[in-house]
Amino acid sequence: MRYTFSLFFCMVFLPFSISFNQKEVGVIYKQEKKESVGLFPVLLGGKYGFINKEGKLIINPQFSNAPVFSEGFAAVEKSGKWGYIDREGKYIVIPKYEFAEEFYEGFAAVRISGKWGYINIEGKIIITPQFETASNFSEGLAAVYTNNKWGFINKNGKYLINPKFDDAGNFSEGLAMVAIGNKHGFISREGKYSINPKFVYEGNFSDGLYMCKTGEIYGFINRERRPVINPTLNNMWDFSEGLAMVLSDDKAGYIDKKGEFTINPQFDNASNFSDGLAAVTVGNDVGFIDREGKFIINPQFDDVRSFSEGLAAVCIGDKWGYINKEGKYFILPQFEHAGKFFDGLAAVSIDGKYGYIDKNGKYVWKPNN
């Protein structure tokens, strides 16, 4: 993450796009929490700054690292130390931490002398650095790691659930994933098991369902620990827009929340639905289907990204362009890399140089090193 190429690639591409061939589900990046603040990171002269939608420099390049904004602030690195700036580029915390995470629920995890604690949006240390590892706050609680065990603290830094788990995830819909050994289950905010540790697969509740793995087969259970979809399939993804992709006999199809096939397994590969369409492959070609399984855009591309803001990046050979939902080119293939549109702009690269385009294909920030 500290290397120039990989960091910039992560900041301008991964927050806004995951290639179809990378299987969007299950891939989690630090910058996946996107916030529309009208600012976009750019690299100029080996330093990072931010531009607005018109391509005007709002915060001059001066940082070694500068991920995306979160809750109105961005963690930035300068001279080997981390601090925070606001949308105008003013420091709310001058760089002084060994490392700094994004703000979640008004708190951000920071590291001092190898220990993690938390600050508020005023930059005051609210929870003294004392943990070996610390996660983001979610639903008022944060998972923290000390003495080889995970527990959960509140925003006063008090343990609501003492450290006793071998692994722990964030709270989501009132439950958090925890592990004892390699078996995963779920606890409530009171620390009581809602689902005893017995599954191998880990994840979070989404739309009231949790994907579980028993042996080599997958299924879904609800909050009451009742199987909604019995484990019968060798591979499946989480639900997206009410449907989940599953593999059966090496073919991909889609099921609803009753576990019934709405689109029979017939594709060689498939992605989650996004903006009402899903990318699927037939042979080596990728196209898009609707929720009824009908091809809206016939298979013809070598790779694609899911639709965002009405456009999808598609690849022919080694060049990327953009199509609309009718399959017509909005921007002809010409880029080495192309990200999803977010807040009206998309990150693209040519000859190893990176820039931003608008939906007309016009550069608002020309590719540079």
Summary of the structure (lengths in Angstrom):
residues: 369
radius of gyration: 22.1
end to end distance: 17.4
largest distance: 56.9
contacts: 1218
relative contact order: 0.09
helix: 4%
strand: 58%
